């Protein structure tokens, strides 16, 4: 009986609603990095997870058995961000060495090194059509390269401080950015113009994500937790209580499912469509810096200060 009780979910009543706690239900814990893991990403076909961190390496994990397939080396210093291209075998990464590297994970080699910034880069993103790579960081610029030839396409200037978050719209025509200057900016890529600006008060933005249908834009903040706006109207969405200090956000394929990573070691899954109870995944030992949702929405990957990547059940 005690074993059954341990496996059952528990509910804790708090002001404003109920928190559902999953207990020890990680599907897998991926160990192999030495130090903080700062980024995690799923391939478009769901077969692969990539992770990057302070040890300067990128782990490439097979999701069939959650085993390390290969380790990519080449960056000098921390790997701050990884992202898959539309082609599941192509991965991009960036870090403190001011470069963006394009990898063929089948061979474990870098097929291109994209340069253009002379300062560390904190975040990288790939357009949904796979034609553009964007990266940003300490130099306040959003750098864009064309994947086909690896040449710089343009740089978007407007931020006044470090940039931590980037997110393309699903049609690839716009990109959102956020960072230390306490504003979200949405750019028209064709014209390089700022299409929208969202003030965040006195809070740094740490991460951005568009929903699968481009109708919602979410931002993780170092203060009030998470804010979500309807897009493109930018009308703010009222959120449940309990968002907490957030470091990363990610939508699932269902536009109403939002996953968040927090400084209190929690990973949380929210149903914005009907306000169902929040699912909280405890297990990390320390700050959680990154989350990603599998393409089919059934798995969540998270990573952070404890040096692990953890896999959780998502929305079925």
N, C-alpha and C positions, 0 to 999 in steps of 0.2 A: 504493500500500500504506500509506503513512504517513497518508493521509487516512482510510482505512478504520480504521486503528488508533485514530485520534483519536476517531472516532465510536463506537467500541466502549466499553461500560462497563468499568470497572476494578475489581478487588477488592483490598482491603488487609486482610491478616490482623492482628488485634489480639487482646489478651487478652480471652477471653470470646466470641470469634466473629469474624465477617467483616463488614466494612462495604462496601456497594456504593456506588460513587461514580458519579453521572451527570455527564458532562462537557459543559458548555455546551449543555445540551439544553432551555433555556427555550423554551416555545412562543411566548411574547411577553414583552417588557419594556415596561411602560406608564410613560411619562414625562410629567410635566405639573405635578406638585406642586413647590412651592418649599420645600424643607426636609423634615423627618422626616414619614413617613407612619405614622400610629399605628393605623389600623384598616382592615380590608377585609372585605367581605361579598358573598355571592352572593344573587341573587334566587331565589325558590322555583322558578321555571321555568327557571333556568339561563341566561337571556338577558342578564343584566346583572350587572356588578360595580360596587360602590361603594367609594370609598376616602376617608378623611379624614385631615387632618394639621395640622401646625404653621402652615401658611399660611392657616388659617381657612376653607379651601374643601373642598368634597366633589366628587370626580370621579365621574362616572357613565359607565361604559364599556360599549360594546356587545361581547358576547362572540363575535359572528359574525366580526368582523374585528379585535377588540380595539382599537377606536378610541374616542376620547373623544366621547361623545354630548352631554354638557352639563356645566357646572360650576355647582354650587349655592353661593350666597353668602348670608350673613345672620348667621352666628355672628360674635361679636366675640372674637377670640383663637383659641386652638387648638381644633380638632375632635378630640376624644379617642376617639370611638367611633361606629360606624355599624352599623345592623342593618335588614334588610328585614322588613316585615310579611308575613303569609301571602299578601296580594295583592302581586303582583310589582311593581306600580307605586308602592307606598307604602314610603317609607324613613324611618327615624327616626335622629336624630343627637344627640350631646351634646358638651359641651366646657367650656372654662374660663369661659364666660359664664353658667354656672349654669342654662342652659335646656336643654330637650329640644325639638327641632323635628321636626315631621312634614311630610314633603315628598311632593308628587305629582311624580314624576320625568318625567311626560309634559309637564307645563307648566313644570317647574323652579321652582315656587313652594312656599313653606311654607304649608300649610293650617292649621297650628296651632302655637302656641308654648306648651309646657307648663312651668309654673313651680311652685316648691315648695321649692327649695333656694336658700340664699343663699351657697353656696360652690361651687367648681368641681366638675363631675361627670366621672368618669373612664370610666364604662362604661354602656352602654345595652343593653337586651334587649327583645324582643317575645315575648309568649306565643304558642305555636303556633297557637292559634285566632284570634290577632290582636286580642283584646279588651283586653289589658293591655300597658302599656309600663312597664318598670322601669328605674331609673337610680340610680347610687350614686357616691360619691366622698369628698370631703374631710370632709363633715359626719357620717360614720359611719352614716348611715341608708340603708335601701333604700326609695326612693320609688316608689310605684305610681300610675299614672293610668289611667283608662278611656279607650280610644281614641275611643269613640262621641261623647263630649261634651268630652273634653280636661280633665276635672276630676280633681283629686287623689282617689285612692281610699283610700290609707292609707300610712303609713310604718312600716317594720319596724325596731325599735330593739333592739340587742343587741351590735353591734360597738363596740369602743372606740377604733378608729383608722380610717384611710382605707381605703376599699373599692376594689379594682381589678377584681374578676371577678364576673360574674353568669351564671347559666344556669338556664333553666326546664326542668322535666321535660316530656316530650312530651305528657303529659296536661294540662299547665298548672296542676296543683293545687299544685305546690311550686316553690320557687325556691331555688337555692344561691347563696351569696355568700362572698367571701374577700378578704383584704387584709392590711394591716400588723399586725393583732393576732394573726396566726399561728394562725388557726382557720378552718375551713370551717364555715359554718352552713347548714343546710337548713331552710327555713321552710314551714310549712303556711299557704298564703295565706288560706284562709277564716277561720282562727282567729287569724292573726298569731303563732302560737306557734312556737318553735324545735323542730323535730321531731328533729334530729340535730346533734351538734357533733363535729367531727373536729380534734383538735389536730395542729399541724404542726411541733411542736418550736420551734426558734428560726429559723423561715424564713417569710418573707412569701409569701403566695399571690398570683400575678399574673393568673391566668386559670383559668376553669372550663369544662368541657363535659360534658354527658350524652351517652351513646351513643344511637343511633337507637332502640334498644329499651328505654332507661332502665335497663339492667342494669349499666352501668358509669358511674362518675363519675371524671373525670380533672382534675388540678390541676397547673398549671405553678408551680414554686417557684424562688425566687432562690438556693437552695442546692443541694439534691440533684437538681434537674432536674424530674422528673415523678413524681407518685404517682397510682396508680389504685386505686379500690376497687370491689368488687361492691356493687350497690345493690339493695335497701335494707339488706342485712346489714352493709355497711361493712367486710367482710373485705378486707384489702389484697391486691392482685394482685402477684405477683412479676414484675418487668419485666426485660428484657434490659439488659446494661450499655451505657453510652454515652449516657445521656440528656442529660448536661451541663446547664449553666445555662440554664433555659428561661424564656421570656416569654409564650408563648401555646400553647394546645392546641385541637385541633378533631377531632371524629370525622367519618368519612365515613358514607355511608348503610349501608355494611357495618359492623356494630357492632365488628368486630375490627380495623378500620383506624383508627389514631390518627396524626395529623399534629402535629408540634411545631415551634415557632420558638425559636431560641437566640441567646444573646449572642455566640457565636463566628461569626455570619453564616450559620449553617447552617439549612436546613429539612430535617426528617427524617420519613419515613413508616415506621410500625411496624405489623407484623401481629401483633396480640396473640393471635389465635386459634391460630396454629401456630408462632410464633416464627421465621418466615422471616427471612432477612437484612434488615437495615435498608437502606432506600433513602435516600441522602443527596443533597440537591440543593444544590451549591455555586454561587454566582453573586452573591449580595448582597455588597456592600462595606460591612460594618458590621453592627451589631446588627439582628436581625429581631424585630419587635414584634408581628406579627399574621399569622395564617394562617386560611384558610377553604377548605372543600372544596365542590366543585360538587355539586348535588343528585344527579347520577348517579354521582359518585365518580371521574370520569375526568380531572378537572382540579383543581389546587391553586393557590390564589392566596396570595401572601405579600407582606409590605411591611415597611419599616423605616427605619433611619437613613440609607440612601443615597438616599432620596427617590423610590424606584421601587416599582411593583407588578410582581411577576414571576409568570408563569403557568407551571406545571409539569405534566407528565403525571401523572395519578393512577393508581389501581388500575383496570385494565380488567376 
